[in-house]
Amino acid sequence: FVLANPVGEVTEKLQRADLLQSFGVDGLFLTVGEAVVSLSSTWKGQP
């Protein structure tokens, strides 16, 4: 899972539902730009 640019309310709801940890450290980004850079570099490394 990947989540980019979550507003506080969304993050709070995910936390209350115990779903926030399912995104993990590599799946939560504060901006869409960060997500694109991270994921595009990941995809470039795959054959």
C-alpha positions as a LaTeX table, in Angstrom:
\begin{tabular}{lrrr}
\hline
Residue & $x$ (\AA) & $y$ (\AA) & $z$ (\AA) \\
\hline
Phe1 & 0.00 & 0.00 & 0.00 \\
Val2 & 1.05 & 3.57 & $-0.64$ \\
Leu3 & $-0.46$ & 6.71 & 0.85 \\
Ala4 & 0.60 & 10.17 & $-0.30$ \\
Asn5 & $-0.37$ & 13.55 & 1.13 \\
Pro6 & $-2.65$ & 12.33 & 3.92 \\
Val7 & $-4.51$ & 15.07 & 5.76 \\
Gly8 & $-4.65$ & 14.80 & 9.54 \\
Glu9 & $-8.22$ & 13.52 & 9.59 \\
Val10 & $-7.42$ & 10.64 & 7.24 \\
Thr11 & $-4.36$ & 9.67 & 9.25 \\
Glu12 & $-6.36$ & 9.74 & 12.48 \\
Lys13 & $-9.09$ & 7.51 & 11.01 \\
Leu14 & $-6.53$ & 5.02 & 9.70 \\
Gln15 & $-4.84$ & 4.94 & 13.10 \\
Arg16 & $-8.14$ & 4.35 & 14.91 \\
Ala17 & $-8.91$ & 1.49 & 12.53 \\
Asp18 & $-5.43$ & $-0.01$ & 13.09 \\
Leu19 & $-4.68$ & 0.29 & 9.37 \\
Leu20 & $-1.90$ & 2.87 & 9.44 \\
Gln21 & 0.81 & 0.27 & 10.16 \\
Ser22 & $-0.21$ & $-1.67$ & 7.03 \\
Phe23 & 1.42 & 1.08 & 4.94 \\
Gly24 & 4.76 & 0.61 & 6.66 \\
Val25 & 7.64 & 3.04 & 6.65 \\
Asp26 & 8.13 & 2.80 & 2.88 \\
Gly27 & 4.47 & 3.35 & 2.01 \\
Leu28 & 3.65 & 6.65 & 3.70 \\
Phe29 & 4.68 & 9.91 & 2.03 \\
Leu30 & 3.91 & 13.48 & 3.04 \\
Thr31 & 3.80 & 14.70 & $-0.56$ \\
Val32 & 2.92 & 13.19 & $-3.90$ \\
Gly33 & 6.33 & 14.29 & $-5.20$ \\
Glu34 & 8.11 & 12.23 & $-2.55$ \\
Ala35 & 6.02 & 9.20 & $-3.47$ \\
Val36 & 6.75 & 9.58 & $-7.19$ \\
Val37 & 10.50 & 9.95 & $-6.66$ \\
Ser38 & 10.68 & 7.00 & $-4.29$ \\
Leu39 & 8.52 & 4.66 & $-6.34$ \\
Ser40 & 10.04 & 5.57 & $-9.70$ \\
Ser41 & 13.53 & 4.81 & $-8.40$ \\
Thr42 & 12.22 & 1.47 & $-7.09$ \\
Trp43 & 10.69 & 0.58 & $-10.45$ \\
Lys44 & 13.85 & 1.53 & $-12.37$ \\
Gly45 & 15.80 & $-1.07$ & $-10.41$ \\
Gln46 & 13.46 & $-3.90$ & $-11.45$ \\
Pro47 & 13.95 & $-5.80$ & $-14.72$ \\
\hline
\end{tabular}
